[in-house]
Amino acid sequence: MPLMVEPLVMQPNAQAGGYMVDGDIDKILPLVRQAVELGADVIKADPTDDVSAYHRVIEVAAGKPVLVRGGGKVPEAEIMQRTHELMQQGAKGIVYGRNVIQHPNPAGMTRALMAVVHDGVRPEDALRYLES
């Protein structure tokens, strides 16, 4: 049976008011490494504050597929751009919740994200799926 590990780095409750991602890469990397050492077959990791550094998470995962968590709710264009950048750096997929479920058009958002992830559609072109 495959083992998926989801190493979470959360901001302090007093600072962020609850379940909020801490995208500090220096906190994420050791947890991803530990997930690999524990035998993870798949890793579901937080997005980093600096998206351009996500390749480091992929490298530390040592060939294990990395699925990126969605993090906090962000504007449509931002989530499309971030998703595109993450895929370009080697992420194997995404696991987004609130950016899809809380969107006024969840079906359109799903189609848009699938186009970016699976078809390599540019972020600005994927936004057209949200128009219908």
C-alpha positions as CSV (number, residue, x, y, z in Angstrom):
1,M,0.0,0.0,0.0
2,P,1.5,3.4,-1.0
3,L,2.3,5.8,1.8
4,M,1.6,9.5,1.4
5,V,3.1,11.9,3.9
6,E,1.9,15.4,4.4
7,P,4.5,17.4,6.3
8,L,2.7,20.5,7.6
9,V,4.3,23.8,8.7
10,M,1.7,26.0,10.3
11,Q,1.9,29.6,11.5
12,P,1.3,30.1,15.2
13,N,-2.4,30.3,16.0
14,A,-1.9,33.6,17.8
15,Q,-0.2,35.1,14.7
16,A,-2.4,33.6,11.9
17,G,-5.6,32.8,13.6
18,G,-5.7,29.1,12.9
19,Y,-5.0,26.7,10.0
20,M,-2.6,28.9,8.0
21,V,0.4,27.7,6.0
22,D,3.9,28.9,6.9
23,G,5.7,28.9,3.5
24,D,9.2,29.2,5.0
25,I,11.3,26.9,2.8
26,D,13.8,26.4,5.6
27,K,11.0,24.8,7.7
28,I,9.5,22.8,4.8
29,L,12.7,21.2,3.5
30,P,13.7,19.2,6.6
31,L,10.1,17.9,6.9
32,V,10.1,16.7,3.3
33,R,13.5,15.1,3.8
34,Q,12.1,13.3,6.9
35,A,9.1,12.2,4.9
36,V,11.4,10.5,2.4
37,E,13.4,8.9,5.2
38,L,10.2,7.5,6.7
39,G,9.5,5.8,3.4
40,A,6.9,8.1,1.8
41,D,5.9,7.0,-1.7
42,V,4.2,10.4,-2.3
43,I,4.6,13.7,-0.6
44,K,1.9,16.4,-0.2
45,A,3.9,19.5,0.6
46,D,3.1,23.1,1.4
47,P,3.7,25.8,-1.2
48,T,6.8,28.0,-0.4
49,D,6.5,31.8,0.0
50,D,9.0,32.2,-2.8
51,V,7.5,30.0,-5.5
52,S,10.7,30.2,-7.6
53,A,12.5,28.2,-4.9
54,Y,10.1,25.2,-5.0
55,H,12.6,23.2,-7.1
56,R,14.5,22.8,-3.8
57,V,11.5,20.9,-2.3
58,I,11.4,18.7,-5.4
59,E,15.2,18.0,-5.1
60,V,14.9,17.1,-1.4
61,A,12.1,14.7,-2.2
62,A,14.7,12.6,-4.0
63,G,12.5,11.4,-6.8
64,K,9.4,10.9,-4.8
65,P,6.4,12.6,-6.5
66,V,5.5,15.9,-4.8
67,L,1.9,17.2,-4.8
68,V,1.5,20.8,-3.7
69,R,-1.1,21.9,-1.2
70,G,-3.1,24.9,-2.1
71,G,-2.4,27.1,0.9
72,G,-4.6,30.1,1.6
73,K,-7.2,31.5,-0.7
74,V,-5.7,33.7,-3.3
75,P,-7.0,35.6,-6.5
76,E,-7.6,33.5,-9.6
77,A,-4.7,34.9,-11.6
78,E,-2.3,34.3,-8.7
79,I,-3.3,30.6,-8.2
80,M,-3.0,30.0,-12.0
81,Q,0.4,31.6,-12.1
82,R,1.7,29.8,-9.0
83,T,0.4,26.5,-10.3
84,H,2.1,27.0,-13.6
85,E,5.4,27.9,-11.9
86,L,5.2,24.9,-9.5
87,M,4.6,22.5,-12.4
88,Q,7.5,24.0,-14.3
89,Q,9.8,23.2,-11.3
90,G,8.8,19.6,-11.1
91,A,5.7,19.2,-9.0
92,K,3.7,16.2,-10.1
93,G,0.3,17.6,-9.2
94,I,-1.7,19.8,-6.9
95,V,-4.1,19.2,-4.0
96,Y,-6.2,22.4,-3.7
97,G,-9.2,22.8,-1.5
98,R,-10.5,26.3,-0.7
99,N,-9.2,27.8,-4.0
100,V,-11.6,25.5,-5.8
101,I,-14.4,24.7,-3.4
102,Q,-14.9,28.3,-2.3
103,H,-14.7,29.7,-5.8
104,P,-18.0,31.0,-7.3
105,N,-17.4,28.6,-10.3
106,P,-15.8,25.5,-8.9
107,A,-16.2,23.5,-12.1
108,G,-14.6,26.3,-14.1
109,M,-11.7,26.6,-11.6
110,T,-11.2,22.8,-11.8
111,R,-11.1,22.9,-15.6
112,A,-8.7,25.8,-15.5
113,L,-6.3,24.1,-13.1
114,M,-6.5,20.9,-15.0
115,A,-5.5,22.7,-18.2
116,V,-2.5,24.2,-16.4
117,V,-1.4,21.0,-14.7
118,H,-2.2,18.4,-17.4
119,D,-2.1,20.3,-20.7
120,G,0.6,23.0,-20.0
121,V,-1.8,25.8,-20.7
122,R,-0.5,29.2,-19.9
123,P,-2.1,30.8,-16.8
124,E,-3.6,33.7,-18.6
125,D,-5.2,31.3,-21.1
126,A,-6.5,29.0,-18.4
127,L,-8.6,31.9,-16.9
128,R,-11.0,31.6,-19.9
129,Y,-12.5,28.5,-18.2
130,L,-13.8,30.8,-15.4
131,E,-15.9,32.9,-17.8
132,S,-18.6,30.3,-18.3
